[in-house]
Amino acid sequence: MRTTVRIDDALLGELKERARREGVSLTTLVNRILRRGMEFSEEGSGRSRPYCEETFSMGEPSVNLDKGLALAASLEEEEVRKKLVRWK
């Protein structure tokens, strides 16, 4: 189906550039973007709840976390020692 839609010049330029990069026609790209927009708006009011992960207290850390690189180096050294012990 054909219809006339007025698209802002700057937006049209961005759409054409994206279509060129993706190797698709402008029509295909516009249809895909409109379809995604329609699916998003059908999910409710268009606003989804922000993701919120439940957290748990793990207590105080057993090592000083202020010196992250030193901690990483000591853990790496520990792993190397374990490997050397296994090779003996």
C-alpha positions as CSV (number, residue, x, y, z in Angstrom):
1,M,0.0,0.0,0.0
2,R,1.2,3.5,-0.8
3,T,0.7,6.6,1.3
4,T,2.3,10.0,1.8
5,V,4.0,10.7,5.1
6,R,5.8,13.9,5.9
7,I,9.2,13.2,7.5
8,D,11.5,15.8,9.0
9,D,14.5,16.4,6.6
10,A,17.1,15.5,9.3
11,L,15.3,12.3,10.2
12,L,14.9,11.3,6.6
13,G,18.7,11.8,6.1
14,E,19.3,9.5,9.1
15,L,16.9,6.9,7.8
16,K,18.5,6.9,4.4
17,E,22.0,6.6,5.9
18,R,20.9,3.7,8.1
19,A,19.2,1.9,5.2
20,R,22.4,2.3,3.2
21,R,24.6,0.9,6.0
22,E,22.2,-2.1,6.6
23,G,21.9,-2.7,2.8
24,V,18.1,-2.5,2.8
25,S,15.6,-0.2,1.1
26,L,14.2,2.8,2.8
27,T,10.8,1.3,2.7
28,T,12.0,-1.9,4.4
29,L,13.7,0.0,7.1
30,V,10.8,2.4,7.8
31,N,8.4,-0.6,8.0
32,R,10.6,-2.4,10.4
33,I,11.0,0.6,12.7
34,L,7.3,1.4,12.6
35,R,6.5,-2.3,13.4
36,R,8.8,-2.2,16.4
37,G,7.2,1.0,17.6
38,M,3.7,-0.5,17.3
39,E,4.8,-3.6,19.3
40,F,6.3,-1.4,22.0
41,S,3.2,0.7,22.3
42,E,1.0,-2.4,22.6
43,E,2.9,-3.7,25.6
44,G,0.9,-1.3,27.8
45,S,1.2,2.4,28.1
46,G,4.6,2.3,26.2
47,R,6.4,2.4,29.5
48,S,7.8,-0.7,31.0
49,R,8.8,-0.9,34.6
50,P,12.5,-0.4,35.2
51,Y,14.4,-3.6,35.9
52,C,15.1,-4.0,39.6
53,E,17.2,-6.9,40.9
54,E,16.7,-8.1,44.5
55,T,19.8,-7.5,46.6
56,F,21.1,-9.3,49.7
57,S,23.6,-8.3,52.3
58,M,26.8,-10.3,52.0
59,G,28.4,-8.9,55.1
60,E,31.7,-7.1,55.3
61,P,34.3,-8.0,52.7
62,S,37.1,-10.2,54.0
63,V,39.7,-8.3,51.9
64,N,40.5,-4.6,51.3
65,L,38.7,-3.7,48.1
66,D,40.2,-0.3,47.9
67,K,43.3,-1.7,46.1
68,G,41.6,-3.7,43.4
69,L,44.7,-4.2,41.2
70,A,46.7,-5.5,44.2
71,L,43.9,-7.9,45.0
72,A,43.7,-9.2,41.4
73,A,47.5,-9.7,41.4
74,S,47.4,-11.7,44.7
75,L,44.5,-13.9,43.4
76,E,46.4,-14.5,40.2
77,E,49.5,-15.5,42.1
78,E,47.5,-17.9,44.2
79,E,46.1,-19.6,41.1
80,V,49.6,-19.9,39.6
81,R,50.8,-21.5,42.9
82,K,47.9,-24.0,42.7
83,K,48.8,-24.9,39.1
84,L,52.5,-25.4,40.0
85,V,51.5,-27.7,42.9
86,R,49.3,-29.8,40.6
87,W,52.2,-30.2,38.1
88,K,54.6,-31.6,40.7
